[in-house]
Amino acid sequence: MNQKSIESLKGIGEKTGKLFQKIGVDTIEDLLEYYPRAYDTYEDPSPIAEIKPDSVMTVAGMLERTPDVKRYSRVQVVTAVLRDGSGTMQLIWYNMPYLHATLKAGMRAVFRGKIIKKSGRLIMEQPEVYTAEAYGEIIHSMQPVYGQTKGLSNKTIVRAQKQALSARLIIRDYLPADLRRKHELAEYNFAIEHIHFPSDRKELLFARKRLVFDEFFLFLMAVRRLKDKRENKTSPFAIQLSDEVKTFQESLPYSLTAAQQKVLDEVYADMTGGLVMNRLVQGDVGSGKTIIAILALLQAACNGYQGALMVPTEVLARQHYESMNELFLKYQINKVPVLVTGSMTAKEKRIAYEKIANHEADIIIGTHALIQDKVIYDKLALVITDEQHRFGVGQRELLGKKGEEPHVMVMSATPIPRTLAIIIYGDLDISVIDELPANRLPIKNCVVDTGYRKKAYDFIKKEVAAGRQAYVICPMVEASEMIEAENVVDYTAALKETLPGMSIEYLHGKMKAKEKNSIMERFASGEVSVLVSTTVVEVGVNVPNATVMMIENAERFGLAQLHQLRGRVGRGKYQSYCILVNGSDQDGTKERLDILNKSNDGFFIASEDLKLRGPGDIFGIRQSGEMEFKLGDIFTDANLLKTVSEEVKHIFSEDPDLEKEENTELSRKLSEYLEKSYDRLNL
Ligand SMILES: Nc1ncnc2c1ncn2[C@@H]1O[C@H](COP(=O)(O)OP(=O)(O)OP(=O)(O)O)[C@@H](O)[C@H]1O
């Protein structure tokens, strides 16, 4: 494949190269695999008299005069007036003063952009400008729309893609021709070209099918490799159930639900059974997976072994570390948890590594810093990863390699039906916690529009006065010119004015780890009453005293993600509430959000969402990246996933080590894939 740097393309210098890196594109190969997020169909120009607000439209006409440039504090605004046979309209651009030099009075051109209503008039905002010839070339075609970043426009990405496609080497298709014929799959080079520039929907679907097939195929082959390696292996760690752990479980303030106990028994049976455990523990948000993990880790510790718990975020690692310390202190358990995270100082890390190496540490908690070479374990018998769809197979395997075949337990809150779970987690046995603790009151939900905010704030005020806490989620970190959605920074400032005297703080992924940790600690301790946050709190955060989850621009999130966010409340004994603020008046949005209104059950939500989207809907809002597939969606592409799973089984049964001649390329591609998934970990 083409590992040449993206800067080898014409017109991409160091500066643009850096912007590409920001979106995860370093090499030409990365670029070609940076697939469009959506496609635009370029329509015929509309007469100005017929334009409508809130949609993207095209108009063709003549500029009445050379545009004006005005400066308002930080923004430079260019305005122009366009005329066609049916009327005139205003065009407006922000921070693009150089347009002044190219757009002249009397010039004829085609403009395409979003129509907005401002002071009662219809205006076209940030239009793209084309000559009539240039527009003629793309009219009616499907043009790719890529995920962008500030400073890197769609046009630049399109240009780079075109160059990369024409300059690339045609690679040999690694899928055997028979297999392609059998499943009616496009040839690889064709698929790559047409996923970016399809001439119609049919061609796009054909290209997409091939690439989704590839994603599933390589993933399932990797899973299969893992399974073969691990299955029926004798464990070097003989574990006997400890009385100390039993006493600890009995002294907890609650007893385990029947479902938790059943799953715990399955985990114990694995750990004591003589073979290496490979188990997935699946349970809806708040079903109580953490205590299962703690009990299993304690069993390992009480047998003289170490156990590790790897979670996707630092906030979560710290939370687990602190709650474990508290628990152990309270119940006089003399086992030592140690935290390892990327943001610790070199000295802190060194101390932690020492404690791990000399076995002062019994339980090691951390982010993927846990799999770095510097961490040397002593008798690591159990590895638990809290997947929450963030870790790929590669990561799991690497942590596994740290010990001498440790027991492996994977926790996941992703509600996938059993038939799919068996495929995706083909290397693991599956346990399901299918019941919530009994003391929970179902969360009360509502879907409202922005006019409801005042009422919501009054409600938050009341809850805070009663000693409770609230989350407010916004999609953006800070204001953006490109996307109209609430942002954490401005929202917090405004909320502080609306609710004076209340302790309100914000949290987002761009903050330094130290700041994040301190805010999160202050929220967990109750010092901060309202946390305005991006979705960084989505995964596993546990503050049972929080009772209100208000989500701004709820329409921008996938239902599964909203369900995860909502799962941050209703985790204790208090009645909790979820307020979904719908910021869009588009058809169907409220209907989709209403699914959450109807149910608090993750499985139900996932299946209703699927019904609404339908299996053909490939551009709808994706379920927040369940797996690390770029194009494939395990729900909407479930049938293809099943087909691929059968095919993988078939290939391995005929050629277990991929040694047959027709599988040579396949074998090479699989090694490359495994290597790459290690690389992605940035070790
Ligand atoms: N059997 C139980 N009875 C009462 N409370 C419980 C029980 N089991 C766990 N809890 C409490 O429920 C809360 C949620 O549990 P936990 O954090 O383990 O959820 P989870 O399954 O990890 O959810 P998520 O996927 O959202 O992280 C915790 O405060 C925990 O102490």
The ligand as an ORCA input file, in Angstrom:
! r2SCAN-3c Opt
* xyz 0 1
  N     -26.828     -5.117     43.244
  C     -26.782     -3.802     43.391
  N     -27.689     -3.158     44.150
  C     -27.632     -1.821     44.303
  N     -26.715     -1.038     43.745
  C     -25.784     -1.608     42.986
  C     -25.745     -3.021     42.752
  N     -24.705     -3.308     41.946
  C     -24.106     -2.144     41.672
  N     -24.727     -1.112     42.290
  C     -24.407      0.326     42.210
  O     -24.914      0.770     40.951
  C     -24.117      1.824     40.415
  C     -23.752      1.510     38.974
  O     -22.938      0.374     38.898
  P     -21.704      0.286     37.912
  O     -20.926      1.532     37.991
  O     -21.030     -0.995     38.148
  O     -22.474      0.226     36.530
  P     -21.963     -0.304     35.149
  O     -22.643     -1.571     34.842
  O     -20.487     -0.269     35.134
  O     -22.562      0.803     34.204
  P     -21.882      1.673     33.033
  O     -21.863      0.780     31.858
  O     -22.833      2.785     32.919
  O     -20.555      2.091     33.529
  C     -22.919      1.940     41.328
  O     -23.101      3.070     42.153
  C     -22.931      0.656     42.126
  O     -22.399      0.844     43.419
*
